[in-house]
Amino acid sequence: MKNKLTSQVKEIEGKLLLELPSQVIEKLSVSQGDNVEFGIGKQVNLWKSHNTDVPDDIYERVLDIVKTDELASKWLSTKRAFFLGKAAIELISTDEGKDKVFELLDRLAMGDIS
């Protein structure tokens, strides 16, 4: 039985392109112009990246805690109960949201993970 989530890689104008199956498009809620990031480990992970510039001060604080760019991106895009089910990347466009992100980063830096 063929996996319904299989896609074929195509070369167009010297670029390798991958057509996402409709179920993946729906699950990620992706549309033209969105960014999609890949994580490579034992499995290849795919997630939608919000098209938001992360302020340097926030990114550097996250990087201090998680140590790698890949983990920093994942941390910023992961929904958290502390943010009432939102991801940090969704909050950083407002001063209030940035303050909330810094609050959690301060707690993590002090070892308070409750």
C-alpha positions in Angstrom: 0.0 0.0 0.0 1.4 3.4 -1.0 1.8 6.1 1.6 -0.7 8.8 0.9 1.7 11.4 2.2 4.4 10.7 -0.4 5.6 13.4 -2.8 7.8 13.3 -5.8 10.7 15.7 -6.1 10.8 17.7 -9.4 13.5 19.8 -10.9 12.3 23.1 -12.3 14.7 25.8 -13.5 17.6 24.1 -11.7 15.8 24.0 -8.4 14.5 20.8 -6.7 10.9 21.4 -5.6 8.6 19.2 -3.5 4.9 19.3 -3.8 3.3 18.9 -0.4 0.4 16.5 -0.1 -3.0 18.3 0.6 -3.1 16.7 4.1 0.2 18.3 5.0 -0.8 21.7 3.6 -4.0 21.5 5.6 -2.3 20.4 8.8 0.4 23.1 8.6 -2.0 25.7 7.3 0.6 26.8 4.7 0.0 29.1 1.8 2.2 30.8 -0.8 4.9 33.0 0.8 5.0 31.0 4.1 8.3 29.6 5.3 8.7 25.9 6.0 11.6 24.7 8.1 13.2 21.2 8.3 14.8 19.5 11.2 17.0 16.6 10.5 17.7 13.9 13.1 16.7 10.2 13.1 13.7 11.5 11.2 13.1 14.5 9.1 10.7 16.9 10.8 8.8 19.6 9.0 7.1 22.7 10.5 5.7 26.0 9.4 7.8 28.9 10.3 6.0 32.2 11.0 7.2 34.9 8.7 8.3 37.1 11.6 11.6 38.7 12.2 12.8 37.7 15.7 14.4 40.6 17.5 18.1 40.0 18.2 17.8 40.3 22.0 15.1 37.6 22.1 17.0 35.3 19.7 20.2 35.6 21.6 18.5 34.9 24.9 16.9 31.7 23.5 20.2 30.7 21.9 21.9 31.1 25.3 19.5 28.6 26.8 19.1 26.0 24.0 22.6 26.4 22.4 21.8 25.7 18.7 20.0 27.6 15.9 17.9 24.6 15.2 16.7 24.3 18.8 16.2 28.0 19.0 13.9 28.0 16.0 12.0 25.0 17.4 11.7 26.6 20.8 10.3 29.8 19.3 7.7 28.0 17.2 6.5 25.5 19.9 3.2 26.3 21.5 3.4 26.5 25.3 1.0 26.5 28.2 2.9 29.4 29.7 1.8 31.4 26.6 -1.8 30.1 26.8 -1.3 27.7 23.9 0.6 30.1 21.7 4.2 30.0 20.5 6.8 32.7 21.4 7.0 33.6 17.7 3.3 34.6 17.9 3.9 37.0 20.8 6.9 38.9 19.9 5.2 41.5 17.6 3.9 43.4 20.7 5.8 44.9 23.7 3.5 43.0 26.0 4.2 39.7 24.2 7.9 40.3 24.2 7.8 40.9 28.0 6.0 37.6 28.4 8.7 35.8 26.3 11.4 37.5 28.4 9.6 36.5 31.6 9.7 32.8 30.6 13.3 33.1 29.4 14.3 34.6 32.7 12.6 31.8 34.6 14.4 29.2 32.4 17.8 30.8 32.9 17.3 30.6 36.7 16.3 27.0 36.5 12.6 27.6 37.2 10.8 25.3 34.7 7.5 25.0 36.6 
